[in-house]
Amino acid sequence: MNTIWSPELLDGQGPKYKAVMQVIRQRISDHDLTPGDKLPPVRDLAWSLGITPGTVARAYTMLTDDGTLMAEVGRGTFVAQPDEKGPLYADVPIEVDSTTHNSEAQTWNVNLFSPHLPSVGQATLIRRLLAEVAQDPPSGMMHYPTRAGGGPARTAAAAWLAGAPIGSFGPDDIVLANGGQNAILLVFQALLKGRRPAILVEDLAYPGFRRAAELLRADVIPVEMDSQGVIPEALDAAAKAHDAQIFCTSPEVHNPTCGFTPAYRREALAEVAKRQDLQILEDDCYRLGQAQAPSYRMIVPERTWYISSISKSITPSLRLGIAVTPKGRANVLRRTAEYSFFGLATPMTDLFASLLVHRDLPGLMADARQGIGTYVQRAVNILGGYDIIWRKDVPFLWLHLPEGWRAGAFVQAAAQHGVGIRAAEDYACRDARTPHAVRIAINAGVSLQSFEAAIERLRDLLDNPPDQIGV
């Protein structure tokens, strides 16, 4: 480490990150650092100065924002030219080779808004299969999609879902969509009736439920929940009070709280659905590991529409959603899909027919799941002193903020420090009261070092809540 850095430089009053900023500015003023000089990596400088990496990262971020420094993805942080402001840190995820998904390449602006899988070989496999489809597409290249032509893809989707506890089903019970969100919208289009239909959702719920309902001018009614999911009595009351037709829920991995609805609670909610004649839309898109309880489709198969997707387990780029319908109801949903977009593009269904049953896929999914678990572990190690809810095979964490922080203010402060996260209010209806909590997604598309630095910046904010007093 260069001798211009020593812990004694930070002696004095005030926040450490401001002291680091002052030292760097002084070194530039004294010409110890000149334009184009590379600064030490965050961890190295933190070790030399005896402070946390998050403190150094915060100083670097603020000096880059004001143009004193500039950051270059994969190269490091440099002293900026006097007349150039330097780019803000690139937030494009780094796509890396299958053997280097924990690349040393670093980025400062880290998007923890949505989960991002590590690249462990999926891209290589998909490219190879796409090339094979392009050379000899089984469905041809000059025809509209047909039900028969999509049969191999539905058969492959059924095989891919074979381990899920969703009861008896086969390829004829499956409808393919352009991603899980599109599958949700199709179910709403197929089921909702009347001038003012309503759907019931958890009081904190996946925002896509609301967005799809808004497109169809349906009311969205939040239902009270506890640590085990929706409260049966609350669901019963909400169904009676409104013209509710669909209950939307994520029982296996609740988004955003990481919660889980145990089997006995699912049984009670299923009884309410039968009594109130509610259809159930079960969103299982976030589960990476084995299911822990029977799905609603197994408990009440006659009224459950089960939605899955490859976005959180293989890749979100291909936009494949899978809807498993109640027995005898597939034609209703298939007609809705055909009226909407005629069916998925035939080259994509040809690709899915090969990809979902490829012998290498289970191993790749296991590697991706393990990669997510590594990032989760690192985040928990850094944030373990705070109130977090997490699971090793879920690609996000739920953080209850300490005294002094409100969710909106914390999200804004995180953004100013190069970290994108989501506030609890993003998952609630407009007028709802929400907890002071945030969801932190796992972005394994950036290096582990970049991810840790981002989490450390969040911890630094948690350690130093704002001290403003309102008057």
Secondary structure as UniProt FT lines:
FT   TURN            3..4
FT   HELIX           7..10
FT   HELIX           16..29
FT   TURN            30..31
FT   TURN            35..36
FT   HELIX           42..49
FT   HELIX           53..65
FT   TURN            66..67
FT   STRAND          69..72
FT   TURN            73..75
FT   STRAND          76..79
FT   TURN            82..83
FT   TURN            98..99
FT   TURN            101..102
FT   STRAND          110..111
FT   HELIX           122..135
FT   TURN            138..139
FT   TURN            147..150
FT   HELIX           151..160
FT   TURN            161..163
FT   HELIX           171..173
FT   STRAND          174..177
FT   HELIX           180..191
FT   STRAND          198..202
FT   HELIX           207..215
FT   TURN            216..217
FT   STRAND          219..223
FT   STRAND          225..226
FT   TURN            227..228
FT   STRAND          229..230
FT   HELIX           232..241
FT   TURN            242..243
FT   STRAND          244..249
FT   TURN            255..257
FT   HELIX           263..276
FT   STRAND          279..283
FT   HELIX           296..299
FT   TURN            301..302
FT   STRAND          304..309
FT   TURN            311..314
FT   TURN            317..318
FT   STRAND          321..324
FT   TURN            327..328
FT   HELIX           330..341
FT   HELIX           346..355
FT   TURN            356..357
FT   TURN            359..360
FT   HELIX           361..383
FT   TURN            384..385
FT   STRAND          387..389
FT   TURN            392..393
FT   STRAND          396..400
FT   TURN            403..404
FT   HELIX           407..416
FT   TURN            417..418
FT   STRAND          419..420
FT   STRAND          422..423
FT   HELIX           424..427
FT   TURN            430..431
FT   STRAND          437..441
FT   TURN            444..445
FT   HELIX           448..463
//
